[in-house]
Amino acid sequence: MMSKDVTKTNDEQHTKLTKRERHSAILRYMVMGVNNFNYETQQGPSIVWAFSKVLRKIYPKDDEYVQALDNHFKYFNTTTTMANIILGATLAMEEKDGIKSKDAVQSLKTSLMGPFAGIGDTLIWVLLPTIMGSIAGYMALQGNPTGAIAWILVDILLFWIRIKLFDLGYDSGVKLVTTLGDRLSVFTEASSVMGLTVVGALVATAVKVYTPLKFMTGKVSLGIQTGVLDKIMPALLPAAVAYMVYALLGSKKWTPTRVIVLLLVLSLLGAFTGVLGVAK
């Protein structure tokens, strides 16, 4: 049974989570971070499953609890190790300000998941396996089990680091909310701007749409992509596709699955007719 250390501040009821409850939540995420994964919201369901118990304590009212769960069901994807910092901060924000922090929580997750993924992927998925794999592989060829043992010790160290990263995020989140106080709306707006900037950058770099069509008249040849569209605005076609997707998702008739199928059909038709080509 969860303990209920409850204090009242400004006529509102605030629930204080114990350290054991917080660590239990992040351990649940560490187990299911990429196991409860889908291509629509990525790690969203994992966060909901991991934080369902602590959020139930923070939000005893059913309607607020449902709002909080729905908020965490939204798209989230970053390196699972670095996610601990973000989730620690958002949990602290919800613990301090309750449902009022809903928008700030989502903005913070959106704005940090991209930069933190770049750091985490580089350190955790590239440098660490490359270095440790080379050392362990060389030792294994020599018949030395030290490399395998070193891998196990590194995993144990990484497990401890992930817990500490969560604590760091939680402590930072508490200080953040305490410092901002009534200015939480300012933070929400700033985080939203950062989140939109990250999303905008992803559209220009990750969405690849290119047309090889050329305008021909006599001996004059003008590439539609390089000679017209890129002159108007670089990444104009990716921006148009992103706008189309957002517009369709805003319609009740279109689900994410239908949008994905539509994009596949348009891509195949575009490649078959020559309207679309390999993005450069």
GUVO-242118 format. One record per residue: residue number from 1; residue in three letters; x, y, z of N, C-alpha, C, O in turn. Coordinates in steps of 0.2 Angstrom, whole numbers. Atoms other than C-alpha are relative to their C-alpha. Layout:
<pts>
(NUM 'Ala' (X Y Z) (X Y Z) (X Y Z) (X Y Z))
...
</pts>
This chain:
<pts>
(1 'Met' (4 -6 0) (0 0 0) (4 6 0) (9 7 4))
(2 'Met' (-4 -6 1) (7 17 -5) (-2 5 6) (-7 6 8))
(3 'Ser' (1 -5 -5) (10 29 9) (-3 7 -2) (-2 8 -8))
(4 'Lys' (3 -7 2) (1 46 9) (2 5 4) (-2 7 9))
(5 'Asp' (-2 -6 -3) (11 60 15) (-2 6 -3) (0 8 -8))
(6 'Val' (3 -5 3) (0 74 11) (1 7 4) (0 7 10))
(7 'Thr' (-1 -7 -3) (3 93 14) (-5 4 -3) (-6 3 -9))
(8 'Lys' (5 -4 4) (-9 107 10) (4 7 0) (6 10 5))
(9 'Thr' (-3 -6 2) (-2 123 2) (-5 4 -4) (-7 2 -9))
(10 'Asn' (5 -5 4) (-13 138 -4) (-6 -3 -1) (-9 -3 -7))
(11 'Asp' (7 3 0) (-29 128 0) (0 -5 -6) (-6 -7 -8))
(12 'Glu' (0 5 5) (-23 115 -13) (3 -6 3) (8 -5 7))
(13 'Gln' (-3 6 -3) (-19 97 -9) (6 -3 -4) (5 -4 -10))
(14 'His' (-6 2 4) (-1 92 -14) (2 -7 3) (3 -7 9))
(15 'Thr' (-2 6 -2) (4 74 -13) (8 -1 -1) (11 0 -6))
(16 'Lys' (-8 1 0) (23 70 -9) (1 -7 -1) (-1 -12 3))
(17 'Leu' (-2 7 2) (30 54 -17) (6 -1 4) (10 3 5))
(18 'Thr' (-6 2 -4) (42 44 -7) (5 -2 -5) (4 -3 -11))
(19 'Lys' (-6 2 4) (59 40 -14) (-1 -7 -3) (1 -8 -9))
(20 'Arg' (1 7 2) (54 22 -15) (-5 0 -6) (-4 -4 -11))
(21 'Glu' (5 0 6) (39 26 -26) (2 3 -6) (1 0 -12))
(22 'Arg' (-3 -3 6) (48 37 -38) (5 -5 -3) (5 -6 -9))
(23 'His' (-5 5 3) (62 24 -40) (-4 -6 -3) (-2 -9 -8))
(24 'Ser' (4 6 3) (49 10 -43) (-3 2 -6) (-3 -2 -11))
(25 'Ala' (3 -2 7) (41 21 -57) (5 0 -5) (4 -3 -11))
(26 'Ile' (-5 -1 5) (57 24 -66) (3 -7 -1) (5 -9 -7))
(27 'Leu' (-2 7 1) (62 5 -64) (-5 -3 -5) (-3 -7 -9))
(28 'Arg' (5 2 4) (46 1 -72) (1 2 -7) (0 -1 -12))
(29 'Tyr' (-1 -2 7) (50 12 -87) (7 -3 -3) (7 -5 -8))
(30 'Met' (-6 3 3) (68 5 -88) (-1 -7 -2) (2 -9 -7))
(31 'Val' (1 7 2) (61 -12 -90) (-4 0 -6) (-3 -4 -11))
(32 'Met' (5 0 5) (47 -7 -102) (1 5 -5) (-3 6 -10))
(33 'Gly' (-1 -6 4) (55 8 -111) (-1 -1 -7) (-5 3 -11))
(34 'Val' (1 1 7) (56 0 -128) (-4 -7 -1) (-4 -9 -7))
(35 'Asn' (4 6 1) (46 -16 -125) (-8 1 -1) (-11 -3 -4))
(36 'Asn' (7 -2 1) (29 -7 -124) (0 6 -5) (-3 11 -4))
(37 'Phe' (-2 -5 5) (33 2 -140) (-5 0 -6) (-7 -6 -8))
(38 'Asn' (4 0 6) (22 7 -155) (2 6 -5) (6 10 -3))
(39 'Tyr' (-2 -5 5) (25 17 -171) (-4 6 -1) (-3 11 -5))
(40 'Glu' (4 -6 -1) (12 30 -167) (2 5 5) (3 11 4))
(41 'Thr' (-2 -5 -6) (17 37 -150) (7 -3 3) (9 0 8))
(42 'Gln' (-7 2 -2) (34 27 -148) (0 -2 7) (-3 -8 8))
(43 'Gln' (0 2 -7) (37 26 -130) (-5 3 5) (-5 2 11))
(44 'Gly' (6 -3 -4) (21 35 -124) (-3 -6 4) (-4 -4 10))
(45 'Pro' (3 5 -4) (13 19 -118) (4 -3 6) (2 -5 11))
(46 'Ser' (-5 2 -5) (29 14 -108) (0 5 6) (0 2 11))
(47 'Ile' (0 -5 -5) (28 30 -99) (-6 -1 4) (-6 0 11))
(48 'Val' (6 0 -3) (10 28 -95) (0 -6 5) (-2 -6 11))
(49 'Trp' (0 6 -4) (12 10 -89) (5 1 6) (3 -1 12))
(50 'Ala' (-5 -1 -6) (28 15 -78) (-3 5 5) (-2 4 11))
(51 'Phe' (2 -6 -5) (20 31 -70) (-7 -1 2) (-10 3 6))
(52 'Ser' (7 1 -2) (2 24 -68) (-1 0 7) (-6 3 10))
(53 'Lys' (1 0 -7) (4 21 -50) (1 7 4) (-3 9 8))
(54 'Val' (-2 -6 -3) (13 37 -45) (-5 6 -2) (-7 10 2))
(55 'Leu' (5 -5 2) (1 47 -55) (-7 -1 3) (-11 4 4))
(56 'Arg' (6 1 -3) (-14 39 -47) (0 3 7) (-5 6 10))
(57 'Lys' (-1 -3 -7) (-7 45 -30) (0 8 -1) (-3 11 3))
(58 'Ile' (0 -7 1) (-4 63 -37) (-7 2 -2) (-9 8 0))
(59 'Tyr' (7 -3 2) (-21 64 -45) (-6 -5 3) (-8 -10 -1))
(60 'Pro' (5 4 -3) (-34 56 -33) (-7 1 -4) (-11 -4 -4))
(61 'Lys' (6 -1 4) (-48 63 -44) (1 -3 -7) (6 -2 -10))
(62 'Asp' (-1 4 6) (-52 52 -59) (1 4 -6) (4 2 -10))
(63 'Asp' (-1 -4 6) (-54 66 -72) (7 3 -1) (9 3 -6))
(64 'Glu' (-7 -2 1) (-37 73 -68) (5 -5 -1) (10 -4 -5))
(65 'Tyr' (-5 6 2) (-29 56 -68) (-1 -2 -7) (5 -4 -10))
(66 'Val' (0 2 7) (-36 52 -85) (3 6 -4) (6 4 -9))
(67 'Gln' (-3 -5 3) (-30 69 -91) (8 -1 0) (11 0 -5))
(68 'Ala' (-7 1 -1) (-13 66 -85) (3 -6 -4) (8 -6 -7))
(69 'Leu' (-2 6 4) (-12 48 -93) (-1 2 -7) (4 0 -11))
(70 'Asp' (0 -2 7) (-18 55 -109) (5 4 -3) (8 4 -8))
(71 'Asn' (-5 -4 2) (-5 68 -109) (6 -4 -1) (10 -2 -5))
(72 'His' (-6 4 1) (9 55 -107) (-1 -5 -5) (4 -8 -7))
(73 'Phe' (1 5 5) (1 44 -120) (3 3 -7) (3 0 -12))
(74 'Lys' (-2 -3 6) (7 57 -133) (7 -2 -2) (11 -5 2))
(75 'Tyr' (-6 2 3) (22 55 -144) (6 2 4) (7 7 7))
(76 'Phe' (-6 -1 -3) (38 53 -135) (6 -5 -2) (4 -11 -2))
(77 'Asn' (-6 5 2) (55 45 -141) (6 3 1) (8 9 -2))
(78 'Thr' (-6 -2 -1) (72 47 -135) (4 -6 3) (2 -11 4))
(79 'Thr' (-4 5 -3) (87 37 -129) (-3 -2 7) (-3 3 11))
(80 'Thr' (3 2 -7) (80 27 -114) (4 3 6) (1 4 11))
(81 'Thr' (-5 -3 -6) (95 32 -103) (-1 7 1) (-2 9 7))
(82 'Met' (1 -7 -1) (93 50 -106) (-7 2 2) (-9 7 5))
(83 'Ala' (7 -1 -2) (74 49 -104) (-1 1 7) (-6 4 10))
(84 'Asn' (1 -1 -7) (76 47 -86) (1 7 3) (-3 8 8))
(85 'Ile' (-1 -7 -2) (82 65 -84) (-7 4 -1) (-10 7 3))
(86 'Ile' (6 -3 2) (66 71 -93) (-5 -2 4) (-9 2 7))
(87 'Leu' (6 2 -4) (54 60 -84) (1 2 8) (-4 3 11))
(88 'Gly' (-1 -2 -7) (62 64 -67) (-3 8 1) (-6 9 6))
(89 'Ala' (2 -7 0) (59 83 -71) (-8 1 0) (-11 4 3))
(90 'Thr' (7 -1 1) (41 81 -77) (-4 -3 6) (-9 -1 8))
(91 'Leu' (4 2 -6) (36 70 -62) (1 5 6) (-4 6 9))
(92 'Ala' (-1 -5 -5) (43 83 -50) (-5 6 -2) (-8 9 3))
(93 'Met' (5 -5 2) (32 96 -60) (-7 -2 2) (-11 3 4))
(94 'Glu' (6 2 -2) (17 86 -58) (-2 -1 7) (-7 1 9))
(95 'Glu' (0 1 -7) (20 82 -40) (-1 7 3) (-5 8 8))
(96 'Lys' (1 -7 -3) (21 101 -36) (-6 4 -2) (-9 7 2))
(97 'Asp' (5 -5 2) (8 109 -47) (-6 -4 -3) (-11 -1 -6))
(98 'Gly' (5 3 2) (-3 95 -52) (-2 1 -7) (2 1 -12))
(99 'Ile' (2 0 7) (-14 96 -68) (2 6 -3) (1 7 -9))
(100 'Lys' (-2 -6 3) (-9 114 -70) (6 0 -4) (7 4 -8))
(101 'Ser' (-7 1 3) (8 108 -76) (-1 -4 -6) (4 -6 -10))
(102 'Lys' (1 5 6) (0 97 -90) (4 3 -6) (8 -1 -10))
(103 'Asp' (-3 -3 6) (5 109 -104) (8 1 0) (12 -1 -4))
(104 'Ala' (-7 0 -1) (22 112 -97) (4 -6 0) (9 -7 -3))
(105 'Val' (-3 7 0) (26 94 -95) (1 -2 -7) (6 -5 -9))
(106 'Gln' (-1 2 7) (22 90 -113) (5 4 -4) (8 2 -8))
(107 'Ser' (-5 -4 3) (32 105 -119) (7 -2 2) (11 -2 -3))
(108 'Leu' (-7 2 -2) (47 100 -109) (2 -7 -3) (8 -7 -5))
(109 'Lys' (-1 7 3) (46 82 -115) (2 1 -8) (6 -2 -10))
(110 'Thr' (0 -1 7) (44 88 -133) (7 4 -2) (10 2 -7))
(111 'Ser' (-6 -4 1) (59 101 -132) (6 -4 1) (11 -3 -2))
(112 'Leu' (-6 4 -3) (71 89 -123) (2 -6 -4) (7 -9 -4))
(113 'Met' (-1 7 2) (68 72 -131) (5 0 -6) (9 -5 -7))
(114 'Gly' (-4 0 6) (77 77 -148) (8 1 2) (12 -3 0))
(115 'Pro' (-7 -1 -2) (93 85 -140) (3 -5 4) (9 -7 3))
(116 'Phe' (-3 5 -4) (95 72 -127) (1 -7 -4) (5 -11 -2))
(117 'Ala' (0 6 4) (92 58 -140) (7 0 -4) (11 -5 -4))
(118 'Gly' (-6 -1 3) (107 65 -149) (6 -1 4) (11 -5 2))
(119 'Ile' (-5 1 -5) (118 65 -134) (0 -8 2) (5 -11 2))
(120 'Gly' (0 7 -2) (112 47 -128) (2 -4 -6) (5 -9 -4))
(121 'Asp' (-2 5 5) (113 39 -145) (8 0 -1) (11 -5 -3))
(122 'Thr' (-7 0 1) (131 45 -147) (4 -3 5) (8 -7 4))
(123 'Leu' (-4 3 -5) (137 40 -130) (-2 -7 1) (2 -11 2))
(124 'Ile' (3 6 -2) (126 25 -126) (0 -5 -6) (2 -11 -5))
(125 'Trp' (1 5 5) (123 17 -143) (6 0 -5) (6 -5 -9))
(126 'Val' (-6 0 5) (139 22 -153) (7 -1 4) (10 -6 3))
(127 'Leu' (-7 0 -3) (154 26 -142) (1 -6 5) (6 -10 5))
(128 'Leu' (-1 5 -5) (151 14 -127) (0 -7 -4) (5 -11 -2))
(129 'Pro' (0 7 3) (147 -2 -138) (7 -1 -4) (10 -6 -5))
(130 'Thr' (-6 1 4) (162 2 -150) (6 -1 4) (10 -5 3))
(131 'Ile' (-6 1 -5) (175 4 -136) (0 -6 4) (4 -10 3))
(132 'Met' (0 6 -4) (169 -9 -125) (0 -7 -4) (3 -12 -2))
(133 'Gly' (0 6 4) (165 -21 -139) (7 -2 -3) (8 -8 -4))
(134 'Ser' (-6 1 2) (182 -19 -146) (5 -3 5) (8 -8 4))
(135 'Ile' (-4 2 -5) (190 -22 -130) (-2 -7 2) (3 -12 2))
(136 'Ala' (3 6 -2) (179 -37 -125) (2 -5 -6) (3 -11 -5))
(137 'Gly' (-2 5 6) (181 -45 -143) (7 -2 0) (8 -8 -2))
(138 'Tyr' (-8 2 1) (200 -44 -143) (1 -5 6) (5 -9 5))
(139 'Met' (-1 5 -5) (200 -52 -126) (-2 -7 -1) (1 -12 1))
(140 'Ala' (3 6 1) (188 -65 -131) (4 -4 -5) (5 -11 -4))
(141 'Leu' (-4 4 5) (199 -70 -146) (7 -3 3) (9 -7 1))
(142 'Gln' (-6 3 -3) (214 -72 -134) (-2 -5 6) (2 -7 9))
(143 'Gly' (2 5 -5) (203 -83 -123) (0 3 7) (0 -1 12))
(144 'Asn' (0 -4 -6) (202 -70 -109) (-7 2 1) (-10 6 -2))
(145 'Pro' (7 -2 -2) (185 -69 -100) (-1 7 3) (-6 9 4))
(146 'Thr' (1 -6 -3) (189 -52 -93) (-4 5 -4) (-8 9 -1))
(147 'Gly' (4 -4 4) (181 -43 -107) (-8 -1 1) (-11 4 2))
(148 'Ala' (7 1 -1) (164 -51 -104) (-2 2 7) (-7 5 8))
(149 'Ile' (1 -3 -7) (166 -47 -85) (-1 7 0) (-5 10 3))
(150 'Ala' (0 -8 1) (170 -29 -90) (-7 2 -2) (-9 7 0))
(151 'Trp' (6 -2 3) (154 -28 -100) (-6 0 5) (-10 4 6))
(152 'Ile' (5 0 -6) (144 -34 -85) (0 5 5) (-5 8 7))
(153 'Leu' (-1 -5 -4) (152 -22 -74) (-2 7 -2) (-5 11 1))
(154 'Val' (3 -6 3) (148 -8 -86) (-7 1 0) (-10 6 1))
(155 'Asp' (7 0 0) (130 -13 -87) (-3 2 7) (-7 5 8))
(156 'Ile' (2 -2 -7) (129 -12 -68) (1 7 1) (-3 10 5))
(157 'Leu' (-1 -7 -1) (137 5 -68) (-5 4 -4) (-7 9 -1))
(158 'Leu' (5 -4 4) (125 11 -82) (-7 0 4) (-10 5 4))
(159 'Phe' (7 0 -3) (110 5 -72) (0 5 6) (-5 8 7))
(160 'Trp' (0 -5 -5) (116 15 -57) (0 7 -2) (-3 11 1))
(161 'Ile' (0 -7 3) (119 30 -68) (-7 2 -2) (-9 8 -1))
(162 'Arg' (6 -2 2) (102 29 -75) (-5 2 6) (-9 7 6))
(163 'Ile' (4 -2 -6) (94 30 -57) (2 7 2) (-2 11 4))
(164 'Lys' (-2 -7 -2) (105 45 -53) (-2 5 -5) (-3 11 -3))
(165 'Leu' (3 -5 5) (100 53 -69) (-7 2 1) (-9 8 1))
(166 'Phe' (7 -1 -2) (82 51 -64) (-1 5 6) (-4 10 6))
(167 'Asp' (0 -5 -6) (86 59 -47) (2 7 -2) (-1 12 1))
(168 'Leu' (-2 -7 2) (95 73 -55) (-6 4 -4) (-7 10 -2))
(169 'Gly' (6 -4 3) (80 77 -66) (-5 2 5) (-8 7 4))
(170 'Tyr' (5 -2 -5) (68 76 -52) (2 6 5) (-2 10 6))
(171 'Asp' (-2 -6 -4) (78 88 -41) (0 6 -4) (-1 11 -1))
(172 'Ser' (0 -6 5) (80 100 -56) (-7 2 -1) (-8 8 -1))
(173 'Gly' (7 -2 1) (61 99 -59) (-2 3 6) (-6 8 6))
(174 'Val' (2 -3 -6) (58 103 -41) (2 7 1) (-2 12 2))
(175 'Lys' (-3 -7 0) (70 118 -41) (-4 4 -6) (-5 10 -5))
(176 'Leu' (3 -4 6) (62 123 -58) (-7 3 2) (-8 9 1))
(177 'Val' (7 -3 -1) (44 124 -52) (1 4 6) (-3 9 6))
(178 'Thr' (0 -5 -6) (49 132 -35) (3 7 -2) (0 12 1))
(179 'Thr' (-2 -6 2) (59 145 -44) (-5 4 -4) (-6 10 -3))
(180 'Leu' (5 -3 5) (46 149 -57) (-6 2 4) (-9 8 3))
(181 'Gly' (6 -1 -4) (31 148 -45) (-6 2 -5) (-8 -1 -9))
(182 'Asp' (6 -2 4) (17 159 -53) (2 1 -7) (-2 3 -11))
(183 'Arg' (-3 -1 6) (28 161 -68) (0 -6 -5) (4 -6 -10))
(184 'Leu' (-1 6 4) (25 144 -74) (-3 0 -7) (-1 -3 -12))
(185 'Ser' (2 -1 7) (15 150 -89) (5 3 -5) (6 1 -11))
(186 'Val' (-6 -2 4) (31 159 -95) (4 -6 -2) (6 -6 -8))
(187 'Phe' (-4 6 2) (40 143 -94) (-3 -5 -5) (0 -7 -10))
(188 'Thr' (3 4 5) (27 134 -103) (0 2 -7) (1 -1 -12))
(189 'Glu' (0 -3 6) (27 146 -117) (7 -1 -3) (8 -2 -9))
(190 'Ala' (-7 0 2) (46 146 -118) (1 -7 -3) (5 -9 -8))
(191 'Ser' (-1 7 2) (46 127 -119) (-4 -2 -6) (-1 -6 -10))
(192 'Ser' (4 1 6) (33 127 -132) (3 2 -6) (4 -1 -11))
(193 'Val' (-4 -3 6) (43 138 -143) (6 -4 -2) (8 -6 -7))
(194 'Met' (-5 4 2) (58 127 -141) (-2 -7 -3) (1 -9 -8))
(195 'Gly' (2 6 2) (48 111 -144) (-2 1 -8) (-1 -3 -12))
(196 'Leu' (2 -1 7) (41 119 -160) (6 1 -5) (6 -1 -11))
(197 'Thr' (-7 -1 3) (59 124 -165) (3 -7 -2) (5 -8 -8))
(198 'Val' (-2 7 1) (64 106 -163) (-4 -4 -6) (-1 -7 -10))
(199 'Val' (5 4 5) (49 99 -173) (2 3 -7) (2 0 -12))
(200 'Gly' (-2 -3 7) (53 112 -187) (6 -2 -3) (7 -3 -9))
(201 'Ala' (-7 2 2) (71 107 -188) (-1 -7 -3) (3 -9 -8))
(202 'Leu' (0 7 2) (66 89 -189) (-4 -1 -7) (-2 -5 -11))
(203 'Val' (3 0 7) (54 93 -204) (5 1 -5) (4 -2 -10))
(204 'Ala' (-5 -2 6) (68 101 -214) (5 -6 -1) (8 -6 -6))
(205 'Thr' (-6 5 1) (81 87 -210) (-2 -7 -1) (1 -11 -4))
(206 'Ala' (2 7 -1) (71 71 -207) (-5 -2 -6) (-5 -8 -8))
(207 'Val' (5 1 5) (57 73 -220) (3 1 -7) (5 6 -9))
(208 'Lys' (-4 0 6) (64 69 -237) (-5 -1 -6) (-8 -6 -7))
(209 'Val' (4 0 5) (53 74 -252) (4 4 -6) (6 9 -5))
(210 'Tyr' (-4 -3 5) (61 77 -269) (-3 -2 -7) (-6 -7 -8))
(211 'Thr' (2 1 7) (55 79 -287) (5 1 -5) (9 6 -5))
(212 'Pro' (-5 0 5) (66 75 -302) (-2 4 -6) (1 4 -11))
(213 'Leu' (3 -3 6) (54 84 -314) (4 6 -3) (7 10 1))
(214 'Lys' (-3 -5 3) (62 96 -326) (-4 4 -5) (-8 0 -9))
(215 'Phe' (3 -4 5) (55 110 -337) (5 1 -6) (10 3 -5))
(216 'Met' (-4 0 6) (61 108 -355) (-3 5 -5) (-9 4 -6))
(217 'Thr' (2 -4 6) (60 121 -369) (6 1 -4) (11 5 -2))
(218 'Gly' (-6 0 4) (72 119 -383) (6 -3 3) (6 -9 5))
(219 'Lys' (-6 3 -3) (89 117 -376) (1 2 7) (6 1 11))
(220 'Val' (0 -2 -7) (85 125 -360) (-4 -5 5) (-9 -7 4))
(221 'Ser' (3 5 -5) (82 113 -345) (0 4 7) (6 6 9))
(222 'Leu' (1 -3 -7) (76 119 -328) (-3 -5 5) (-8 -7 4))
(223 'Gly' (2 4 -5) (75 108 -313) (-5 3 4) (-4 8 7))
(224 'Ile' (5 -2 -4) (59 110 -304) (2 1 7) (0 6 11))
(225 'Gln' (-2 0 -7) (66 106 -287) (6 5 1) (5 9 6))
(226 'Thr' (-6 -4 -1) (83 115 -288) (-1 7 -3) (1 12 0))
(227 'Gly' (0 -6 3) (78 129 -300) (-6 4 2) (-7 10 1))
(228 'Val' (7 -3 -2) (60 133 -293) (-1 0 7) (-1 5 11))
(229 'Leu' (3 1 -7) (55 126 -277) (5 2 6) (4 5 10))
(230 'Asp' (-5 -1 -5) (72 127 -268) (1 8 0) (4 11 5))
(231 'Lys' (-1 -8 1) (73 146 -274) (-6 3 4) (-4 8 7))
(232 'Ile' (5 -3 -4) (56 149 -266) (1 -1 8) (1 4 11))
(233 'Met' (-1 1 -7) (60 141 -249) (3 -7 0) (0 -12 -2))
(234 'Pro' (-3 7 -1) (72 126 -245) (-4 -4 4) (-8 -2 9))
(235 'Ala' (4 5 -3) (63 111 -240) (-7 2 0) (-11 0 4))
(236 'Leu' (7 -2 1) (47 118 -247) (-5 -7 0) (-10 -7 3))
(237 'Leu' (4 6 0) (40 100 -251) (-1 -3 6) (-6 -5 8))
(238 'Pro' (1 3 -7) (44 93 -234) (-5 4 4) (-9 1 8))
(239 'Ala' (5 -4 -4) (35 107 -226) (-7 -1 -2) (-12 -1 2))
(240 'Ala' (7 1 2) (20 105 -237) (-3 -7 2) (-9 -8 4))
(241 'Val' (3 7 -2) (19 86 -233) (-1 0 7) (-6 -3 9))
(242 'Ala' (1 -1 -7) (21 90 -215) (-6 3 2) (-10 1 6))
(243 'Tyr' (6 -3 -1) (7 102 -216) (-6 -4 -1) (-11 -4 2))
(244 'Met' (6 4 2) (-4 90 -225) (-1 -5 6) (-7 -7 7))
(245 'Val' (1 5 -5) (-1 77 -212) (-3 2 7) (-8 -1 9))
(246 'Tyr' (3 -3 -6) (-5 88 -197) (-7 2 -1) (-11 1 3))
(247 'Ala' (7 -2 1) (-21 94 -206) (-4 -6 0) (-10 -6 2))
(248 'Leu' (3 6 0) (-26 76 -209) (-1 -3 7) (-7 -5 9))
(249 'Leu' (1 3 -7) (-23 71 -191) (-5 4 4) (-8 2 9))
(250 'Gly' (5 -4 -3) (-34 86 -186) (-7 -2 -1) (-11 1 2))
(251 'Ser' (7 2 2) (-48 78 -195) (-2 -6 4) (2 -11 5))
(252 'Lys' (3 6 -3) (-59 65 -186) (0 -6 -4) (0 -12 -2))
(253 'Lys' (1 5 5) (-60 55 -202) (7 -4 -1) (7 -9 -4))
(254 'Trp' (-7 3 1) (-41 52 -202) (3 -2 6) (4 1 11))
(255 'Thr' (-4 2 -6) (-31 41 -190) (7 0 -2) (8 0 -8))
(256 'Pro' (-7 0 2) (-12 40 -190) (1 -6 -4) (5 -6 -9))
(257 'Thr' (-1 6 5) (-13 22 -198) (-2 2 -7) (1 0 -12))
(258 'Arg' (2 -2 7) (-23 29 -213) (5 5 -3) (6 5 -9))
(259 'Val' (-5 -5 2) (-11 44 -214) (6 -4 -3) (9 -2 -8))
(260 'Ile' (-6 3 2) (4 32 -215) (-2 -4 -7) (3 -4 -11))
(261 'Val' (2 4 6) (-5 21 -228) (0 5 -6) (2 4 -12))
(262 'Leu' (1 -5 5) (-9 37 -238) (7 2 -3) (8 3 -9))
(263 'Leu' (-6 -2 2) (9 42 -238) (4 -5 -4) (8 -4 -8))
(264 'Leu' (-3 5 4) (15 25 -244) (-3 0 -7) (1 -1 -12))
(265 'Val' (3 0 7) (3 25 -258) (2 6 -4) (4 5 -10))
(266 'Leu' (-3 -6 3) (8 43 -263) (7 -1 -2) (9 1 -8))
(267 'Ser' (-7 1 1) (26 38 -262) (1 -5 -6) (5 -4 -10))
(268 'Leu' (0 5 5) (23 23 -273) (-2 2 -7) (1 1 -12))
(269 'Leu' (3 -3 6) (13 32 -286) (5 5 -3) (6 6 -9))
(270 'Gly' (-5 -5 2) (26 46 -286) (6 -3 -3) (9 0 -8))
(271 'Ala' (-6 3 3) (40 35 -289) (-1 -4 -7) (3 -4 -11))
(272 'Phe' (2 3 6) (31 25 -302) (-1 5 -6) (1 3 -12))
(273 'Thr' (1 -5 5) (26 40 -312) (6 5 -1) (6 8 -6))
(274 'Gly' (-5 -4 1) (42 49 -310) (0 7 3) (4 11 2))
(275 'Val' (1 -7 -4) (35 64 -300) (4 1 6) (7 6 7))
(276 'Leu' (-5 0 -6) (45 59 -285) (6 -4 -1) (5 -9 -5))
(277 'Gly' (-6 4 1) (62 53 -284) (4 -1 7) (1 1 12))
(278 'Val' (-4 1 -6) (76 49 -271) (2 7 2) (6 11 -2))
(279 'Ala' (-2 -6 -3) (79 64 -260) (7 1 0) (11 -4 2))
(280 'Lys' (-7 -1 0) (96 72 -261) (2 4 5) (8 6 6))
</pts>
